[in-house]
Amino acid sequence: MVENFVGTWKMVSSDNFDDYMKAIGVGFATRQVGNRTKPSLIVSVDDHGIVCMKSQSTFKTTEIKFKLNEPFEETTADDRKTTTVVTLENGKLVQKQSWDGKETNIEREVSDGKLVAKCIIGEVVAVRTYVKEA
């Protein structure tokens, strides 16, 4: 259920994110900032089933709004223009981004009260962990 993800989540750890950013083609300067940034993730759902995911940090705030299973155009925090579709699979919110013949998945799941986001491209996996803010 998408409702499990609703709330404000604060990042507490980020593993292997630099390798992930390299793999998707993010330049060095942007990676430096990306590695230092600890964004909050704010998830909400409106009455029409439209999900809003906002990533907020001192560096940059990005927001996407979507309906599950419906492709949409996304401009990512690193300015990639992707065709994105978000699905719910086995309790995981899976965000699949496609651009320039490449593809990456971000799998988010809530377990033990934490939101764990796995960023996957090819063999590279980054894991970012968030805890819910009161």
VMD Tcl script that builds the backbone (N, CA, C; Angstrom):
set m [mol new atoms 402]
animate dup $m
set s [atomselect $m all]
$s set {name element resname resid chain x y z} {
  {N N MET 1 A 0.831 -1.197 0.000}
  {CA C MET 1 A 0.000 0.000 0.000}
  {C C MET 1 A 0.872 1.257 0.000}
  {N N VAL 2 A 0.542 2.177 -0.874}
  {CA C VAL 2 A 1.296 3.431 -0.957}
  {C C VAL 2 A 1.230 4.169 0.383}
  {N N GLU 3 A 0.117 4.009 1.085}
  {CA C GLU 3 A -0.064 4.714 2.363}
  {C C GLU 3 A 1.073 4.440 3.350}
  {N N ASN 4 A 1.694 3.264 3.261}
  {CA C ASN 4 A 2.816 2.932 4.157}
  {C C ASN 4 A 3.979 3.897 3.987}
  {N N PHE 5 A 4.070 4.530 2.807}
  {CA C PHE 5 A 5.196 5.404 2.499}
  {C C PHE 5 A 4.923 6.861 2.851}
  {N N VAL 6 A 3.654 7.180 3.137}
  {CA C VAL 6 A 3.270 8.568 3.377}
  {C C VAL 6 A 3.932 9.090 4.649}
  {N N GLY 7 A 4.470 10.305 4.560}
  {CA C GLY 7 A 5.099 10.941 5.712}
  {C C GLY 7 A 6.362 11.667 5.294}
  {N N THR 8 A 7.073 12.168 6.292}
  {CA C THR 8 A 8.340 12.852 6.056}
  {C C THR 8 A 9.452 11.969 6.581}
  {N N TRP 9 A 10.411 11.666 5.716}
  {CA C TRP 9 A 11.495 10.737 6.030}
  {C C TRP 9 A 12.826 11.470 5.962}
  {N N LYS 10 A 13.664 11.289 6.965}
  {CA C LYS 10 A 14.961 11.947 7.021}
  {C C LYS 10 A 16.056 10.925 6.743}
  {N N MET 11 A 16.967 11.264 5.830}
  {CA C MET 11 A 18.032 10.318 5.499}
  {C C MET 11 A 19.003 10.156 6.665}
  {N N VAL 12 A 19.301 8.901 6.991}
  {CA C VAL 12 A 20.275 8.625 8.052}
  {C C VAL 12 A 21.540 7.956 7.527}
  {N N SER 13 A 21.461 7.305 6.369}
  {CA C SER 13 A 22.674 6.718 5.806}
  {C C SER 13 A 22.546 6.572 4.299}
  {N N SER 14 A 23.697 6.549 3.646}
  {CA C SER 14 A 23.758 6.417 2.194}
  {C C SER 14 A 25.016 5.632 1.865}
  {N N ASP 15 A 24.850 4.467 1.254}
  {CA C ASP 15 A 25.977 3.601 0.927}
  {C C ASP 15 A 26.115 3.431 -0.575}
  {N N ASN 16 A 27.334 3.613 -1.077}
  {CA C ASN 16 A 27.664 3.337 -2.474}
  {C C ASN 16 A 27.001 4.310 -3.455}
  {N N PHE 17 A 26.532 5.461 -2.952}
  {CA C PHE 17 A 25.793 6.384 -3.818}
  {C C PHE 17 A 26.692 7.009 -4.881}
  {N N ASP 18 A 27.965 7.231 -4.558}
  {CA C ASP 18 A 28.880 7.813 -5.534}
  {C C ASP 18 A 29.024 6.891 -6.749}
  {N N ASP 19 A 29.186 5.587 -6.501}
  {CA C ASP 19 A 29.302 4.626 -7.605}
  {C C ASP 19 A 28.032 4.606 -8.448}
  {N N TYR 20 A 26.889 4.713 -7.769}
  {CA C TYR 20 A 25.612 4.739 -8.493}
  {C C TYR 20 A 25.536 5.978 -9.385}
  {N N MET 21 A 25.878 7.149 -8.823}
  {CA C MET 21 A 25.824 8.385 -9.613}
  {C C MET 21 A 26.772 8.302 -10.808}
  {N N LYS 22 A 27.967 7.728 -10.592}
  {CA C LYS 22 A 28.926 7.533 -11.695}
  {C C LYS 22 A 28.289 6.677 -12.780}
  {N N ALA 23 A 27.645 5.591 -12.375}
  {CA C ALA 23 A 27.064 4.633 -13.322}
  {C C ALA 23 A 25.947 5.259 -14.161}
  {N N ILE 24 A 25.216 6.216 -13.588}
  {CA C ILE 24 A 24.147 6.846 -14.385}
  {C C ILE 24 A 24.659 8.072 -15.148}
  {N N GLY 25 A 25.948 8.380 -14.964}
  {CA C GLY 25 A 26.550 9.436 -15.772}
  {C C GLY 25 A 26.582 10.815 -15.143}
  {N N VAL 26 A 26.514 10.895 -13.818}
  {CA C VAL 26 A 26.560 12.190 -13.134}
  {C C VAL 26 A 28.010 12.672 -13.069}
  {N N GLY 27 A 28.221 13.945 -13.393}
  {CA C GLY 27 A 29.568 14.522 -13.386}
  {C C GLY 27 A 30.130 14.666 -11.978}
  {N N PHE 28 A 31.453 14.858 -11.915}
  {CA C PHE 28 A 32.177 14.880 -10.642}
  {C C PHE 28 A 31.648 15.948 -9.680}
  {N N ALA 29 A 31.494 17.186 -10.154}
  {CA C ALA 29 A 31.075 18.283 -9.270}
  {C C ALA 29 A 29.698 18.006 -8.662}
  {N N THR 30 A 28.786 17.541 -9.492}
  {CA C THR 30 A 27.439 17.233 -9.008}
  {C C THR 30 A 27.472 16.074 -8.017}
  {N N ARG 31 A 28.345 15.090 -8.275}
  {CA C ARG 31 A 28.471 13.956 -7.340}
  {C C ARG 31 A 28.980 14.424 -5.983}
  {N N GLN 32 A 29.918 15.373 -5.996}
  {CA C GLN 32 A 30.455 15.892 -4.726}
  {C C GLN 32 A 29.311 16.446 -3.867}
  {N N VAL 33 A 28.452 17.222 -4.492}
  {CA C VAL 33 A 27.310 17.803 -3.782}
  {C C VAL 33 A 26.336 16.699 -3.382}
  {N N GLY 34 A 26.068 15.781 -4.328}
  {CA C GLY 34 A 25.126 14.691 -4.067}
  {C C GLY 34 A 25.550 13.825 -2.896}
  {N N ASN 35 A 26.854 13.635 -2.746}
  {CA C ASN 35 A 27.362 12.800 -1.650}
  {C C ASN 35 A 27.250 13.482 -0.292}
  {N N ARG 36 A 27.283 14.818 -0.303}
  {CA C ARG 36 A 27.209 15.556 0.964}
  {C C ARG 36 A 25.778 15.836 1.394}
  {N N THR 37 A 24.867 15.746 0.433}
  {CA C THR 37 A 23.476 16.121 0.696}
  {C C THR 37 A 22.724 14.989 1.398}
  {N N LYS 38 A 21.983 15.350 2.445}
  {CA C LYS 38 A 21.138 14.365 3.126}
  {C C LYS 38 A 19.697 14.850 3.031}
  {N N PRO 39 A 19.038 14.511 1.921}
  {CA C PRO 39 A 17.684 15.046 1.718}
  {C C PRO 39 A 16.625 14.372 2.590}
  {N N SER 40 A 15.548 15.114 2.796}
  {CA C SER 40 A 14.350 14.527 3.391}
  {C C SER 40 A 13.450 14.123 2.232}
  {N N LEU 41 A 12.701 13.043 2.433}
  {CA C LEU 41 A 11.767 12.576 1.424}
  {C C LEU 41 A 10.363 12.740 1.998}
  {N N ILE 42 A 9.530 13.492 1.274}
  {CA C ILE 42 A 8.172 13.746 1.746}
  {C C ILE 42 A 7.213 13.088 0.757}
  {N N VAL 43 A 6.426 12.141 1.259}
  {CA C VAL 43 A 5.520 11.390 0.393}
  {C C VAL 43 A 4.086 11.662 0.813}
  {N N SER 44 A 3.242 11.987 -0.170}
  {CA C SER 44 A 1.821 12.186 0.126}
  {C C SER 44 A 0.983 11.626 -1.024}
  {N N VAL 45 A -0.289 11.374 -0.738}
  {CA C VAL 45 A -1.217 10.877 -1.753}
  {C C VAL 45 A -2.499 11.704 -1.637}
  {N N ASP 46 A -3.002 12.174 -2.774}
  {CA C ASP 46 A -4.247 12.950 -2.698}
  {C C ASP 46 A -5.474 12.060 -2.914}
  {N N ASP 47 A -6.657 12.664 -2.874}
  {CA C ASP 47 A -7.910 11.911 -2.976}
  {C C ASP 47 A -8.088 11.226 -4.328}
  {N N HIS 48 A -7.347 11.683 -5.329}
  {CA C HIS 48 A -7.471 11.107 -6.672}
  {C C HIS 48 A -6.423 10.025 -6.925}
  {N N GLY 49 A -5.679 9.647 -5.886}
  {CA C GLY 49 A -4.674 8.598 -6.040}
  {C C GLY 49 A -3.378 9.095 -6.659}
  {N N ILE 50 A -3.217 10.424 -6.717}
  {CA C ILE 50 A -1.970 10.971 -7.257}
  {C C ILE 50 A -0.945 11.050 -6.130}
  {N N VAL 51 A 0.198 10.409 -6.376}
  {CA C VAL 51 A 1.261 10.363 -5.370}
  {C C VAL 51 A 2.224 11.517 -5.631}
  {N N CYS 52 A 2.636 12.178 -4.564}
  {CA C CYS 52 A 3.625 13.247 -4.674}
  {C C CYS 52 A 4.842 12.822 -3.859}
  {N N MET 53 A 6.019 12.805 -4.505}
  {CA C MET 53 A 7.269 12.506 -3.806}
  {C C MET 53 A 8.172 13.706 -3.954}
  {N N LYS 54 A 8.529 14.290 -2.813}
  {CA C LYS 54 A 9.349 15.488 -2.826}
  {C C LYS 54 A 10.644 15.187 -2.091}
  {N N SER 55 A 11.763 15.459 -2.745}
  {CA C SER 55 A 13.073 15.293 -2.122}
  {C C SER 55 A 13.578 16.694 -1.829}
  {N N GLN 56 A 13.811 16.969 -0.550}
  {CA C GLN 56 A 14.111 18.323 -0.125}
  {C C GLN 56 A 15.454 18.369 0.582}
  {N N SER 57 A 16.332 19.266 0.119}
  {CA C SER 57 A 17.616 19.450 0.802}
  {C C SER 57 A 18.036 20.893 0.634}
  {N N THR 58 A 19.119 21.271 1.310}
  {CA C THR 58 A 19.615 22.642 1.196}
  {C C THR 58 A 20.122 22.889 -0.221}
  {N N PHE 59 A 20.525 21.816 -0.921}
  {CA C PHE 59 A 21.088 21.938 -2.264}
  {C C PHE 59 A 19.994 22.081 -3.318}
  {N N LYS 60 A 18.992 21.222 -3.250}
  {CA C LYS 60 A 17.986 21.204 -4.310}
  {C C LYS 60 A 16.716 20.521 -3.820}
  {N N THR 61 A 15.587 20.991 -4.305}
  {CA C THR 61 A 14.321 20.331 -4.016}
  {C C THR 61 A 13.726 19.872 -5.338}
  {N N THR 62 A 13.381 18.590 -5.409}
  {CA C THR 62 A 12.723 18.078 -6.615}
  {C C THR 62 A 11.406 17.450 -6.192}
  {N N GLU 63 A 10.471 17.450 -7.106}
  {CA C GLU 63 A 9.158 16.901 -6.803}
  {C C GLU 63 A 8.617 16.194 -8.028}
  {N N ILE 64 A 8.062 15.000 -7.820}
  {CA C ILE 64 A 7.358 14.329 -8.911}
  {C C ILE 64 A 5.954 13.978 -8.432}
  {N N LYS 65 A 5.020 14.051 -9.360}
  {CA C LYS 65 A 3.637 13.656 -9.080}
  {C C LYS 65 A 3.249 12.626 -10.117}
  {N N PHE 66 A 2.619 11.559 -9.667}
  {CA C PHE 66 A 2.310 10.486 -10.614}
  {C C PHE 66 A 1.177 9.620 -10.097}
  {N N LYS 67 A 0.623 8.835 -11.026}
  {CA C LYS 67 A -0.306 7.766 -10.671}
  {C C LYS 67 A 0.442 6.471 -10.889}
  {N N LEU 68 A 0.226 5.502 -10.025}
  {CA C LEU 68 A 0.884 4.206 -10.175}
  {C C LEU 68 A 0.608 3.626 -11.557}
  {N N ASN 69 A 1.613 2.976 -12.112}
  {CA C ASN 69 A 1.519 2.265 -13.398}
  {C C ASN 69 A 1.316 3.158 -14.616}
  {N N GLU 70 A 1.393 4.493 -14.456}
  {CA C GLU 70 A 1.223 5.388 -15.605}
  {C C GLU 70 A 2.540 6.108 -15.881}
  {N N PRO 71 A 3.141 5.887 -17.075}
  {CA C PRO 71 A 4.408 6.547 -17.412}
  {C C PRO 71 A 4.266 8.069 -17.426}
  {N N PHE 72 A 5.333 8.759 -17.035}
  {CA C PHE 72 A 5.351 10.220 -17.080}
  {C C PHE 72 A 6.777 10.682 -17.360}
  {N N GLU 73 A 6.902 11.946 -17.780}
  {CA C GLU 73 A 8.220 12.522 -18.045}
  {C C GLU 73 A 8.753 13.089 -16.738}
  {N N GLU 74 A 10.006 12.768 -16.415}
  {CA C GLU 74 A 10.619 13.259 -15.182}
  {C C GLU 74 A 11.929 13.957 -15.515}
  {N N THR 75 A 12.175 15.086 -14.851}
  {CA C THR 75 A 13.505 15.695 -14.909}
  {C C THR 75 A 14.118 15.429 -13.542}
  {N N THR 76 A 15.191 14.653 -13.516}
  {CA C THR 76 A 15.782 14.208 -12.256}
  {C C THR 76 A 16.616 15.318 -11.619}
  {N N ALA 77 A 17.042 15.104 -10.380}
  {CA C ALA 77 A 17.846 16.084 -9.648}
  {C C ALA 77 A 19.142 16.410 -10.390}
  {N N ASP 78 A 19.648 15.445 -11.164}
  {CA C ASP 78 A 20.874 15.692 -11.942}
  {C C ASP 78 A 20.551 16.069 -13.400}
  {N N ASP 79 A 19.309 16.502 -13.622}
  {CA C ASP 79 A 18.864 17.025 -14.923}
  {C C ASP 79 A 18.793 16.015 -16.053}
  {N N ARG 80 A 18.641 14.728 -15.735}
  {CA C ARG 80 A 18.337 13.773 -16.799}
  {C C ARG 80 A 16.851 13.910 -17.121}
  {N N LYS 81 A 16.512 13.759 -18.403}
  {CA C LYS 81 A 15.095 13.737 -18.800}
  {C C LYS 81 A 14.744 12.274 -18.996}
  {N N THR 82 A 13.913 11.749 -18.122}
  {CA C THR 82 A 13.614 10.321 -18.182}
  {C C THR 82 A 12.124 10.081 -18.405}
  {N N THR 83 A 11.821 8.905 -18.940}
  {CA C THR 83 A 10.455 8.416 -18.941}
  {C C THR 83 A 10.401 7.490 -17.740}
  {N N THR 84 A 9.498 7.787 -16.829}
  {CA C THR 84 A 9.467 7.104 -15.543}
  {C C THR 84 A 8.107 6.465 -15.324}
  {N N VAL 85 A 8.130 5.287 -14.729}
  {CA C VAL 85 A 6.878 4.660 -14.299}
  {C C VAL 85 A 7.110 4.100 -12.899}
  {N N VAL 86 A 6.129 4.307 -12.028}
  {CA C VAL 86 A 6.233 3.823 -10.656}
  {C C VAL 86 A 5.166 2.764 -10.439}
  {N N THR 87 A 5.599 1.618 -9.937}
  {CA C THR 87 A 4.661 0.521 -9.680}
  {C C THR 87 A 4.796 0.088 -8.225}
  {N N LEU 88 A 3.803 -0.651 -7.777}
  {CA C LEU 88 A 3.845 -1.226 -6.439}
  {C C LEU 88 A 4.000 -2.727 -6.624}
  {N N GLU 89 A 5.145 -3.269 -6.185}
  {CA C GLU 89 A 5.406 -4.699 -6.351}
  {C C GLU 89 A 5.804 -5.302 -5.020}
  {N N ASN 90 A 5.033 -6.249 -4.542}
  {CA C ASN 90 A 5.314 -6.924 -3.262}
  {C C ASN 90 A 5.607 -5.939 -2.139}
  {N N GLY 91 A 4.803 -4.871 -2.068}
  {CA C GLY 91 A 4.983 -3.896 -0.989}
  {C C GLY 91 A 6.103 -2.898 -1.234}
  {N N LYS 92 A 6.793 -3.032 -2.378}
  {CA C LYS 92 A 7.859 -2.083 -2.719}
  {C C LYS 92 A 7.335 -1.086 -3.734}
  {N N LEU 93 A 7.747 0.162 -3.575}
  {CA C LEU 93 A 7.448 1.189 -4.550}
  {C C LEU 93 A 8.640 1.204 -5.508}
  {N N VAL 94 A 8.414 0.793 -6.764}
  {CA C VAL 94 A 9.509 0.665 -7.730}
  {C C VAL 94 A 9.400 1.769 -8.779}
  {N N GLN 95 A 10.426 2.607 -8.817}
  {CA C GLN 95 A 10.490 3.724 -9.755}
  {C C GLN 95 A 11.498 3.360 -10.843}
  {N N LYS 96 A 11.001 3.210 -12.062}
  {CA C LYS 96 A 11.854 2.788 -13.175}
  {C C LYS 96 A 12.046 3.975 -14.111}
  {N N GLN 97 A 13.307 4.394 -14.266}
  {CA C GLN 97 A 13.623 5.533 -15.124}
  {C C GLN 97 A 14.349 5.036 -16.376}
  {N N SER 98 A 13.904 5.511 -17.545}
  {CA C SER 98 A 14.557 5.151 -18.810}
  {C C SER 98 A 14.964 6.425 -19.535}
  {N N TRP 99 A 16.196 6.453 -20.062}
  {CA C TRP 99 A 16.686 7.590 -20.845}
  {C C TRP 99 A 17.870 7.120 -21.688}
  {N N ASP 100 A 17.984 7.663 -22.874}
  {CA C ASP 100 A 19.139 7.387 -23.754}
  {C C ASP 100 A 19.514 5.911 -23.809}
  {N N GLY 101 A 18.547 5.040 -23.849}
  {CA C GLY 101 A 18.843 3.603 -23.920}
  {C C GLY 101 A 19.323 3.011 -22.606}
  {N N LYS 102 A 19.295 3.795 -21.523}
  {CA C LYS 102 A 19.701 3.287 -20.206}
  {C C LYS 102 A 18.472 3.142 -19.333}
  {N N GLU 103 A 18.646 2.396 -18.247}
  {CA C GLU 103 A 17.524 2.179 -17.336}
  {C C GLU 103 A 18.039 2.017 -15.918}
  {N N THR 104 A 17.346 2.626 -14.976}
  {CA C THR 104 A 17.683 2.439 -13.567}
  {C C THR 104 A 16.395 2.230 -12.782}
  {N N ASN 105 A 16.485 1.472 -11.708}
  {CA C ASN 105 A 15.340 1.260 -10.828}
  {C C ASN 105 A 15.670 1.791 -9.440}
  {N N ILE 106 A 14.695 2.445 -8.829}
  {CA C ILE 106 A 14.821 2.827 -7.420}
  {C C ILE 106 A 13.704 2.083 -6.699}
  {N N GLU 107 A 14.101 1.149 -5.847}
  {CA C GLU 107 A 13.118 0.350 -5.105}
  {C C GLU 107 A 13.053 0.861 -3.677}
  {N N ARG 108 A 11.863 1.307 -3.289}
  {CA C ARG 108 A 11.698 1.796 -1.921}
  {C C ARG 108 A 10.814 0.834 -1.154}
  {N N GLU 109 A 11.250 0.503 0.063}
  {CA C GLU 109 A 10.381 -0.330 0.888}
  {C C GLU 109 A 10.501 0.090 2.339}
  {N N VAL 110 A 9.387 -0.083 3.057}
  {CA C VAL 110 A 9.375 0.259 4.472}
  {C C VAL 110 A 9.540 -1.030 5.252}
  {N N SER 111 A 10.595 -1.087 6.069}
  {CA C SER 111 A 10.749 -2.265 6.926}
  {C C SER 111 A 11.361 -1.831 8.250}
  {N N ASP 112 A 10.874 -2.416 9.329}
  {CA C ASP 112 A 11.306 -2.063 10.687}
  {C C ASP 112 A 11.213 -0.557 10.940}
  {N N GLY 113 A 10.182 0.067 10.379}
  {CA C GLY 113 A 9.975 1.498 10.619}
  {C C GLY 113 A 10.919 2.401 9.839}
  {N N LYS 114 A 11.747 1.815 8.977}
  {CA C LYS 114 A 12.656 2.618 8.161}
  {C C LYS 114 A 12.233 2.507 6.706}
  {N N LEU 115 A 12.539 3.558 5.936}
  {CA C LEU 115 A 12.315 3.500 4.512}
  {C C LEU 115 A 13.687 3.256 3.880}
  {N N VAL 116 A 13.795 2.157 3.148}
  {CA C VAL 116 A 15.057 1.813 2.507}
  {C C VAL 116 A 14.890 1.963 1.000}
  {N N ALA 117 A 15.743 2.800 0.404}
  {CA C ALA 117 A 15.704 3.016 -1.039}
  {C C ALA 117 A 16.935 2.374 -1.657}
  {N N LYS 118 A 16.703 1.421 -2.568}
  {CA C LYS 118 A 17.807 0.794 -3.304}
  {C C LYS 118 A 17.815 1.382 -4.692}
  {N N CYS 119 A 18.956 1.993 -5.053}
  {CA C CYS 119 A 19.123 2.569 -6.390}
  {C C CYS 119 A 19.961 1.579 -7.184}
  {N N ILE 120 A 19.396 1.060 -8.280}
  {CA C ILE 120 A 20.035 -0.047 -9.005}
  {C C ILE 120 A 20.226 0.310 -10.472}
  {N N ILE 121 A 21.459 0.180 -10.951}
  {CA C ILE 121 A 21.718 0.243 -12.394}
  {C C ILE 121 A 22.766 -0.817 -12.687}
  {N N GLY 122 A 22.404 -1.758 -13.546}
  {CA C GLY 122 A 23.309 -2.870 -13.837}
  {C C GLY 122 A 23.700 -3.598 -12.562}
  {N N GLU 123 A 25.013 -3.706 -12.327}
  {CA C GLU 123 A 25.519 -4.410 -11.143}
  {C C GLU 123 A 25.650 -3.491 -9.933}
  {N N VAL 124 A 25.451 -2.193 -10.143}
  {CA C VAL 124 A 25.699 -1.215 -9.085}
  {C C VAL 124 A 24.429 -0.987 -8.252}
  {N N VAL 125 A 24.567 -1.128 -6.940}
  {CA C VAL 125 A 23.433 -0.909 -6.040}
  {C C VAL 125 A 23.849 0.050 -4.935}
  {N N ALA 126 A 23.101 1.129 -4.787}
  {CA C ALA 126 A 23.312 2.052 -3.674}
  {C C ALA 126 A 22.132 1.891 -2.733}
  {N N VAL 127 A 22.373 2.005 -1.443}
  {CA C VAL 127 A 21.292 1.863 -0.466}
  {C C VAL 127 A 21.244 3.126 0.395}
  {N N ARG 128 A 20.083 3.744 0.408}
  {CA C ARG 128 A 19.887 4.958 1.208}
  {C C ARG 128 A 18.767 4.674 2.209}
  {N N THR 129 A 19.039 4.953 3.470}
  {CA C THR 129 A 18.090 4.623 4.528}
  {C C THR 129 A 17.547 5.893 5.184}
  {N N TYR 130 A 16.229 5.887 5.407}
  {CA C TYR 130 A 15.550 7.047 5.987}
  {C C TYR 130 A 14.765 6.600 7.221}
  {N N VAL 131 A 14.632 7.495 8.197}
  {CA C VAL 131 A 13.743 7.242 9.331}
  {C C VAL 131 A 12.638 8.290 9.312}
  {N N LYS 132 A 11.474 7.902 9.819}
  {CA C LYS 132 A 10.328 8.790 9.790}
  {C C LYS 132 A 10.492 9.899 10.839}
  {N N GLU 133 A 10.207 11.114 10.430}
  {CA C GLU 133 A 10.246 12.215 11.376}
  {C C GLU 133 A 8.919 12.245 12.116}
  {N N ALA 134 A 8.993 12.602 13.392}
  {CA C ALA 134 A 7.776 12.602 14.213}
  {C C ALA 134 A 6.814 13.673 13.746}
}
mol reanalyze $m
mol bondsrecalc $m
mol representation Tube
mol addrep $m
